[in-house]
Each structure stands twice: as structure tokens, then as C-alpha cells.
Amino acid sequence: MAGPPATDAPTRHPGGPPQAADGGRELRLLLVEDDAGDALLLRELLADSGLPAAVTWVRTLAAARAALPAGADCVLLDLHLPDGRGLAALPAVLDAAPDVPLIVVTGLHDEAAGAGAVAAGAQDYLVKGQIDTSTLARAVRYAVERKRAESATVRLLESQRRAAENARLERGLLPEPIVRDPALRVAVRYQPGRQRALLGGDFYDLVQQPDGTVRALVGDVSGHGPDEAAVGVCLRICWRTAVLAGLDDLAALDLLDQVLRAERPTPQMYTTVCLTSIDADRAGAAVLCAGHPPPLLLDGGAAAVALRHQPPVGLLRGPVARRPGTRIALPPGAELLLYTDGLVDGRVGDGDERLGIDGLAGIVSLLHQRETRRPLVDAVVDAVTAADGGRLADDLALVHVRWSA
């Protein structure tokens, strides 16, 4: 059978009519065959099959490797080439294009080699002399679809692996409160607003110092996203470091300001924080809020602690003259609930009315009197979410501190 003149340059041929389209797109096939007659026969079978394909024909492995970067949806590879014979020819193609499906074409007496090629990474094999239009078209379609399915599975598994690693990392960045006194009870609730995230821009922590003083923190980085989450983690670790180093609340707040200015990605980012120091005898506490909602004092009911307002961390350009925290008395049996503004910014009903601090205090008072079977922080979040019609989507951080005599 006469064929085109012998050359190692790629030769391109249009395929058959496009009525049997692969999603309406013409397939790009790379035919690696040194015999001109066999190459012509395969091209004619493809043209008669109705498979929409543009065929690039090369005669050697070297030419195939040079042609693959231009793109191919499937490779038809003869196992008897001038520069590659038998299964040794496969790695040259598979290594050059691991995501492109490969079909080997063998002689009548090489069917075992074809099966070995499938075991070595080929999608299928065809035996010369036993190929017809339907067999060839079906083999190409199946090879392309199987490879796509395999690639999609690999990408999914890789995505799941990365997600699992990120989840482990994010969980590791959430703090474990340091509690030394068995009479001290601490419950926390953390809920990022971003979907499928474990960390948001809100942060919290609690450390009981060796002298019995309980230091607690909640904070909220302005904005929503991974940058804000990263800064929140940085500030939380900074605060714990400051507390463990013996710094008081004013010094810790000053350190938070310095770290925020050094780490924030934009100069517009700021942070609100509430620092609370509960005395070792639990008779009083000092509360220092910088642009942050005040904690709720639970004593029969729930009421916001009256505080002096101070600007958020990182908001003002120049030095900020901070004042010490406000001293409050803690009646016997009292409790404290620290929270971020995601709770009070939620809407009430279908209008634009916000829940606000007083609205939150009312919910907490009611739940505190009747809720005994589950943590108060969980009940509060559920109630506020229900009041917002299930739309509550901001970051949340709550710390509930109580103690027994």
C-alpha cells in the first residue's frame, strides 16, 4: 500500500465527520508508527469511524516526545519503532505526558506484549489485523474517558489530602485554655464565618497564672478571609506569650498593637480586643476593651459590664494613650461571658434591626436560667442564629468562665 514519503516531521490529517463528537470537541490524536502503510490504514479507519479527530503522525519516539508538548488527547503507539522496541518504548511516552492516555498497537504475534503494556501504564492495546472502525473508535473513546476519570480521582484525592492537612493545621492553631484550678470551668465556642474554614478573623484564649489569676482574651480582626485568620492567630499567640512572660494587660495590649502593625497585610487592618483579668480570689476583675463589646456579667440575669471606651488596636496612626482596665466587683456565684461582635451584629427578624448588646443580654439571661443540659455558649449561638433567621454568617468566638467556691 503506497504511503506518504518517509519523513520524521509530524504529519497532520483531519479525522472523520463530527457527528460522534466527544462533547462536541475534536480529539487530537498522536499516531506513533514507522510503517507508512499501517499508519495510512489506521488513519482511514479513524476517518470511517465517525470519530472527530485530528491525527498527527510521527515515525519515532523522539518525534513523539517533541510533538507531545503541543497537546494530545490520546497516543496510538506502535511497539516496534526504530528508536524503541517492545515495552521499553512506553516510558518515553508516559514520562513525557503522564496525563495523556496511551493505546499500544501490536502485531498479530505480540498480543502478550499488549497485555504487558496495559500493566505498565497503557490504557488499552489493539492487535494489527484485528482492528475495525468500531473497535478503534471505542478504544480511543474509552481510553480518553478512563484517563479523565483517573485524573479527576487523583485531583480529588490530592484536594482532600490538602484539605485534611489544612484542617489539622488549623485545629492545631486553635488554643487549648490553660486551667490549673479544678474549681474553674471554661467553655468556649468558635465558629468561622467562611464556609469550609476552621479559622476566621476572631480569636480567643485563656490562661490561669500560677498565682490563680485568670487572664482571658477575645478579639476580632477587621475583615473576613485567610489574611485576617492568619493575623488573628498571630495576635492570639502574641497575647499568650505576653501573659506567660508576666506582662499586665496594658503592656500586652501595647505589644498586640506593635505586632499587628508589623504583620498586617494592609495599613487599614485593625483589631478589637477585650482583655479580662479575674482576681485569684474571684471577688473582682479588671476589664480592658479596645473597640470591643463589653463582656456580660451573669449574676441571676445578664448585663453588660460598664466600661470606658478605648480605640481599637492599630486604628490610630500615632501612639495611643491607653488607660488601665475598669475594675468590677464579682458577686459570689457570678460568671463572665466574653464574645465577639458577630453575635450582636446579627439581625432580628426580617428587618434591619440588629440584636445589639441588650438583645444578647436578654437571650443569655433567659438561657442561663433554664439551660442545664448543654454548654451555655452553644445554646446562645443557636438562639442568636435562630433570631437571625439562620443567616448568621460572621465569625464568632465566645468564652464562658465560671467557678465554684
LOKOLMAR-629668 format. One record per residue (C-alpha): x, y, z; residue in one letter; residue number from 0. Coordinates in steps of 0.25 Angstrom, whole numbers, always signed. Layout:
N
(r (X,Y,Z),"A",NUM);
...
This chain:
405
(r (+0,+0,+0),"M",0);
(r (+6,+13,-4),"A",1);
(r (+8,+24,+7),"G",2);
(r (+14,+38,+8),"P",3);
(r (+29,+40,+7),"P",4);
(r (+37,+36,+18),"A",5);
(r (+40,+47,+28),"T",6);
(r (+41,+49,+43),"D",7);
(r (+33,+62,+43),"A",8);
(r (+19,+62,+49),"P",9);
(r (+8,+60,+38),"T",10);
(r (-6,+64,+42),"R",11);
(r (-19,+59,+36),"H",12);
(r (-33,+62,+39),"P",13);
(r (-42,+51,+44),"G",14);
(r (-56,+47,+41),"G",15);
(r (-69,+55,+41),"P",16);
(r (-72,+62,+55),"P",17);
(r (-85,+54,+57),"Q",18);
(r (-79,+46,+68),"A",19);
(r (-73,+57,+76),"A",20);
(r (-66,+56,+89),"D",21);
(r (-74,+67,+96),"G",22);
(r (-74,+74,+82),"G",23);
(r (-59,+75,+82),"R",24);
(r (-50,+69,+72),"E",25);
(r (-40,+60,+78),"L",26);
(r (-25,+61,+76),"R",27);
(r (-18,+48,+73),"L",28);
(r (-3,+46,+72),"L",29);
(r (+0,+33,+64),"L",30);
(r (+14,+28,+66),"V",31);
(r (+16,+18,+55),"E",32);
(r (+28,+16,+46),"D",33);
(r (+21,+8,+35),"D",34);
(r (+14,+17,+25),"A",35);
(r (+5,+6,+21),"G",36);
(r (+0,+3,+35),"D",37);
(r (-1,+18,+38),"A",38);
(r (-10,+20,+26),"L",39);
(r (-19,+9,+30),"L",40);
(r (-21,+14,+44),"L",41);
(r (-24,+28,+39),"R",42);
(r (-34,+22,+29),"E",43);
(r (-41,+14,+40),"L",44);
(r (-42,+27,+48),"L",45);
(r (-48,+35,+37),"A",46);
(r (-58,+24,+34),"D",47);
(r (-61,+22,+49),"S",48);
(r (-68,+36,+50),"G",49);
(r (-59,+39,+62),"L",50);
(r (-56,+54,+61),"P",51);
(r (-41,+54,+61),"A",52);
(r (-29,+62,+56),"A",53);
(r (-17,+52,+55),"V",54);
(r (-3,+56,+56),"T",55);
(r (+6,+45,+50),"W",56);
(r (+21,+43,+54),"V",57);
(r (+30,+31,+52),"R",58);
(r (+39,+31,+64),"T",59);
(r (+39,+32,+79),"L",60);
(r (+48,+45,+78),"A",61);
(r (+38,+51,+69),"A",62);
(r (+26,+47,+78),"A",63);
(r (+33,+54,+90),"R",64);
(r (+35,+66,+82),"A",65);
(r (+21,+67,+78),"A",66);
(r (+14,+64,+91),"L",67);
(r (+16,+78,+97),"P",68);
(r (+7,+83,+86),"A",69);
(r (-4,+75,+93),"G",70);
(r (-11,+62,+90),"A",71);
(r (-23,+55,+95),"D",72);
(r (-18,+41,+92),"C",73);
(r (-6,+34,+87),"V",74);
(r (-6,+22,+78),"L",75);
(r (+8,+15,+79),"L",76);
(r (+14,+4,+71),"D",77);
(r (+23,-5,+79),"L",78);
(r (+33,-7,+68),"H",79);
(r (+40,+7,+65),"L",80);
(r (+54,+10,+60),"P",81);
(r (+58,+16,+74),"D",82);
(r (+49,+8,+83),"G",83);
(r (+44,-7,+83),"R",84);
(r (+35,-14,+92),"G",85);
(r (+31,-9,+106),"L",86);
(r (+44,-1,+107),"A",87);
(r (+37,+9,+97),"A",88);
(r (+26,+12,+108),"L",89);
(r (+33,+20,+118),"P",90);
(r (+38,+30,+107),"A",91);
(r (+23,+34,+105),"V",92);
(r (+18,+32,+118),"L",93);
(r (+29,+41,+125),"D",94);
(r (+27,+52,+114),"A",95);
(r (+12,+52,+116),"A",96);
(r (+7,+45,+128),"P",97);
(r (-7,+51,+127),"D",98);
(r (-9,+46,+113),"V",99);
(r (-16,+33,+111),"P",100);
(r (-7,+23,+103),"L",101);
(r (-12,+11,+94),"I",102);
(r (-2,+2,+88),"V",103);
(r (-3,-5,+75),"V",104);
(r (+4,-19,+74),"T",105);
(r (+6,-29,+63),"G",106);
(r (-2,-42,+62),"L",107);
(r (+9,-49,+70),"H",108);
(r (+11,-39,+80),"D",109);
(r (-3,-39,+88),"E",110);
(r (+5,-43,+101),"A",111);
(r (+13,-30,+99),"A",112);
(r (+0,-22,+98),"G",113);
(r (-5,-28,+111),"A",114);
(r (+8,-25,+118),"G",115);
(r (+7,-11,+113),"A",116);
(r (-6,-9,+120),"V",117);
(r (+0,-14,+132),"A",118);
(r (+11,-4,+130),"A",119);
(r (+2,+8,+129),"G",120);
(r (-5,+8,+115),"A",121);
(r (-20,+9,+115),"Q",122);
(r (-22,-2,+105),"D",123);
(r (-16,-9,+93),"Y",124);
(r (-20,-13,+79),"L",125);
(r (-15,-24,+70),"V",126);
(r (-12,-21,+56),"K",127);
(r (-21,-29,+46),"G",128);
(r (-32,-29,+56),"Q",129);
(r (-35,-14,+57),"I",130);
(r (-48,-9,+50),"D",131);
(r (-55,+4,+51),"T",132);
(r (-63,+2,+63),"S",133);
(r (-52,-5,+71),"T",134);
(r (-43,+7,+68),"L",135);
(r (-53,+18,+72),"A",136);
(r (-58,+11,+84),"R",137);
(r (-43,+8,+89),"A",138);
(r (-40,+23,+87),"V",139);
(r (-52,+28,+94),"R",140);
(r (-51,+19,+106),"Y",141);
(r (-36,+22,+107),"A",142);
(r (-39,+37,+108),"V",143);
(r (-51,+35,+118),"E",144);
(r (-43,+26,+127),"R",145);
(r (-31,+35,+127),"K",146);
(r (-40,+47,+130),"R",147);
(r (-47,+39,+141),"A",148);
(r (-33,+35,+147),"E",149);
(r (-28,+49,+146),"S",150);
(r (-41,+54,+153),"A",151);
(r (-39,+44,+164),"T",152);
(r (-25,+47,+166),"V",153);
(r (-28,+62,+167),"R",154);
(r (-40,+60,+177),"L",155);
(r (-31,+51,+186),"L",156);
(r (-20,+62,+185),"E",157);
(r (-30,+72,+189),"S",158);
(r (-36,+64,+200),"Q",159);
(r (-21,+62,+205),"R",160);
(r (-18,+76,+205),"R",161);
(r (-32,+80,+212),"A",162);
(r (-29,+69,+223),"A",163);
(r (-15,+75,+225),"E",164);
(r (-20,+89,+225),"N",165);
(r (-31,+85,+235),"A",166);
(r (-21,+78,+244),"R",167);
(r (-12,+91,+243),"L",168);
(r (-24,+100,+246),"E",169);
(r (-29,+91,+258),"R",170);
(r (-14,+92,+264),"G",171);
(r (-15,+107,+263),"L",172);
(r (-27,+108,+272),"L",173);
(r (-23,+109,+286),"P",174);
(r (-25,+100,+298),"E",175);
(r (-29,+108,+310),"P",176);
(r (-18,+107,+322),"I",177);
(r (-26,+104,+334),"V",178);
(r (-19,+100,+347),"R",179);
(r (-31,+101,+357),"D",180);
(r (-41,+89,+356),"P",181);
(r (-52,+99,+362),"A",182);
(r (-50,+107,+349),"L",183);
(r (-60,+104,+338),"R",184);
(r (-57,+109,+324),"V",185);
(r (-66,+107,+312),"A",186);
(r (-62,+112,+298),"V",187);
(r (-69,+113,+285),"R",188);
(r (-62,+117,+272),"Y",189);
(r (-69,+118,+258),"Q",190);
(r (-63,+124,+246),"P",191);
(r (-72,+131,+236),"G",192);
(r (-65,+126,+224),"R",193);
(r (-70,+113,+218),"Q",194);
(r (-62,+101,+220),"R",195);
(r (-52,+109,+228),"A",196);
(r (-47,+105,+242),"L",197);
(r (-41,+118,+245),"L",198);
(r (-46,+132,+244),"G",199);
(r (-42,+146,+248),"G",200);
(r (-48,+145,+262),"D",201);
(r (-39,+139,+273),"F",202);
(r (-39,+135,+288),"Y",203);
(r (-30,+130,+299),"D",204);
(r (-30,+128,+314),"L",205);
(r (-18,+125,+323),"V",206);
(r (-19,+123,+338),"Q",207);
(r (-6,+128,+344),"Q",208);
(r (+2,+121,+355),"P",209);
(r (-4,+131,+366),"D",210);
(r (-18,+128,+362),"G",211);
(r (-21,+140,+353),"T",212);
(r (-29,+136,+341),"V",213);
(r (-26,+144,+328),"R",214);
(r (-36,+143,+317),"A",215);
(r (-36,+149,+303),"L",216);
(r (-45,+151,+291),"V",217);
(r (-42,+159,+279),"G",218);
(r (-47,+162,+265),"D",219);
(r (-38,+165,+253),"V",220);
(r (-46,+174,+243),"S",221);
(r (-50,+167,+230),"G",222);
(r (-52,+153,+226),"H",223);
(r (-42,+144,+219),"G",224);
(r (-30,+136,+221),"P",225);
(r (-21,+148,+223),"D",226);
(r (-30,+152,+235),"E",227);
(r (-29,+138,+240),"A",228);
(r (-14,+138,+240),"A",229);
(r (-13,+151,+247),"V",230);
(r (-23,+146,+257),"G",231);
(r (-15,+134,+260),"V",232);
(r (-2,+143,+261),"C",233);
(r (-9,+152,+271),"L",234);
(r (-14,+141,+280),"R",235);
(r (+0,+135,+281),"I",236);
(r (+6,+148,+284),"C",237);
(r (-4,+151,+295),"W",238);
(r (-2,+137,+301),"R",239);
(r (+13,+139,+300),"T",240);
(r (+12,+153,+307),"A",241);
(r (+3,+147,+319),"V",242);
(r (+13,+135,+321),"L",243);
(r (+24,+145,+321),"A",244);
(r (+17,+153,+333),"G",245);
(r (+12,+165,+325),"L",246);
(r (+0,+172,+330),"D",247);
(r (-12,+176,+321),"D",248);
(r (-7,+190,+317),"L",249);
(r (+7,+184,+313),"A",250);
(r (+0,+172,+306),"A",251);
(r (-9,+182,+298),"L",252);
(r (+3,+190,+294),"D",253);
(r (+10,+178,+289),"L",254);
(r (-2,+174,+281),"L",255);
(r (-2,+188,+275),"D",256);
(r (+13,+186,+271),"Q",257);
(r (+11,+172,+265),"V",258);
(r (-2,+176,+257),"L",259);
(r (+5,+188,+251),"R",260);
(r (+17,+179,+247),"A",261);
(r (+9,+167,+242),"E",262);
(r (-4,+173,+235),"R",263);
(r (-4,+172,+220),"P",264);
(r (-11,+186,+219),"T",265);
(r (-10,+198,+228),"P",266);
(r (-25,+199,+228),"Q",267);
(r (-26,+186,+236),"M",268);
(r (-29,+188,+251),"Y",269);
(r (-33,+179,+263),"T",270);
(r (-43,+180,+274),"T",271);
(r (-40,+173,+287),"V",272);
(r (-45,+170,+301),"C",273);
(r (-35,+166,+312),"L",274);
(r (-40,+162,+325),"T",275);
(r (-33,+158,+338),"S",276);
(r (-40,+151,+348),"I",277);
(r (-34,+152,+362),"D",278);
(r (-29,+140,+369),"A",279);
(r (-40,+141,+380),"D",280);
(r (-51,+143,+369),"R",281);
(r (-56,+155,+376),"A",282);
(r (-53,+165,+365),"G",283);
(r (-47,+166,+351),"A",284);
(r (-41,+177,+342),"A",285);
(r (-47,+178,+328),"V",286);
(r (-40,+186,+317),"L",287);
(r (-47,+187,+304),"C",288);
(r (-41,+193,+292),"A",289);
(r (-53,+196,+282),"G",290);
(r (-59,+183,+286),"H",291);
(r (-73,+180,+292),"P",292);
(r (-72,+178,+307),"P",293);
(r (-74,+165,+314),"P",294);
(r (-87,+160,+320),"L",295);
(r (-87,+159,+335),"L",296);
(r (-96,+147,+339),"L",297);
(r (-102,+148,+353),"D",298);
(r (-116,+144,+353),"G",299);
(r (-118,+151,+340),"G",300);
(r (-108,+156,+330),"A",301);
(r (-103,+170,+328),"A",302);
(r (-92,+177,+320),"A",303);
(r (-81,+182,+328),"V",304);
(r (-80,+197,+328),"A",305);
(r (-66,+201,+323),"L",306);
(r (-58,+213,+318),"R",307);
(r (-57,+213,+303),"H",308);
(r (-44,+212,+296),"Q",309);
(r (-40,+211,+281),"P",310);
(r (-37,+198,+274),"P",311);
(r (-23,+193,+273),"V",312);
(r (-16,+198,+260),"G",313);
(r (-27,+208,+256),"L",314);
(r (-20,+221,+260),"L",315);
(r (-7,+225,+253),"R",316);
(r (+1,+231,+265),"G",317);
(r (+3,+226,+279),"P",318);
(r (-9,+223,+287),"V",319);
(r (-10,+227,+302),"A",320);
(r (-17,+215,+308),"R",321);
(r (-24,+215,+321),"R",322);
(r (-24,+203,+331),"P",323);
(r (-36,+193,+331),"G",324);
(r (-48,+196,+338),"T",325);
(r (-50,+189,+352),"R",326);
(r (-62,+182,+354),"I",327);
(r (-67,+174,+366),"A",328);
(r (-71,+159,+364),"L",329);
(r (-82,+155,+374),"P",330);
(r (-82,+141,+379),"P",331);
(r (-86,+131,+368),"G",332);
(r (-85,+141,+357),"A",333);
(r (-80,+137,+343),"E",334);
(r (-74,+144,+331),"L",335);
(r (-77,+143,+317),"L",336);
(r (-67,+149,+306),"L",337);
(r (-71,+149,+292),"Y",338);
(r (-68,+156,+278),"T",339);
(r (-78,+165,+271),"D",340);
(r (-83,+154,+261),"G",341);
(r (-93,+151,+272),"L",342);
(r (-98,+165,+274),"V",343);
(r (-98,+169,+259),"D",344);
(r (-108,+159,+255),"G",345);
(r (-122,+164,+251),"R",346);
(r (-135,+161,+258),"V",347);
(r (-146,+157,+249),"G",348);
(r (-147,+161,+234),"D",349);
(r (-144,+176,+236),"G",350);
(r (-131,+183,+238),"D",351);
(r (-131,+183,+253),"E",352);
(r (-119,+178,+260),"R",353);
(r (-119,+169,+272),"L",354);
(r (-109,+178,+280),"G",355);
(r (-103,+176,+293),"I",356);
(r (-116,+178,+301),"D",357);
(r (-123,+168,+292),"G",358);
(r (-112,+158,+294),"L",359);
(r (-112,+160,+309),"A",360);
(r (-127,+157,+309),"G",361);
(r (-125,+144,+301),"I",362);
(r (-113,+140,+311),"V",363);
(r (-122,+143,+323),"S",364);
(r (-133,+134,+318),"L",365);
(r (-124,+123,+314),"L",366);
(r (-115,+124,+327),"H",367);
(r (-127,+122,+336),"Q",368);
(r (-133,+109,+328),"R",369);
(r (-121,+103,+320),"E",370);
(r (-115,+92,+328),"T",371);
(r (-112,+80,+319),"R",372);
(r (-102,+87,+309),"R",373);
(r (-92,+98,+309),"P",374);
(r (-97,+112,+310),"L",375);
(r (-88,+116,+299),"V",376);
(r (-95,+106,+289),"D",377);
(r (-109,+110,+293),"A",378);
(r (-106,+125,+291),"V",379);
(r (-101,+123,+277),"V",380);
(r (-113,+114,+273),"D",381);
(r (-122,+124,+279),"A",382);
(r (-116,+136,+272),"V",383);
(r (-115,+129,+259),"T",384);
(r (-130,+126,+260),"A",385);
(r (-133,+140,+263),"A",386);
(r (-125,+144,+250),"D",387);
(r (-134,+134,+242),"G",388);
(r (-122,+125,+241),"G",389);
(r (-114,+135,+233),"R",390);
(r (-103,+137,+244),"L",391);
(r (-90,+137,+236),"A",392);
(r (-80,+145,+243),"D",393);
(r (-68,+139,+251),"D",394);
(r (-71,+136,+265),"L",395);
(r (-63,+134,+278),"A",396);
(r (-69,+132,+292),"L",397);
(r (-62,+129,+305),"V",398);
(r (-71,+126,+317),"H",399);
(r (-64,+126,+330),"V",400);
(r (-70,+121,+344),"R",401);
(r (-64,+116,+356),"W",402);
(r (-69,+109,+369),"S",403);
(r (-65,+113,+383),"A",404);
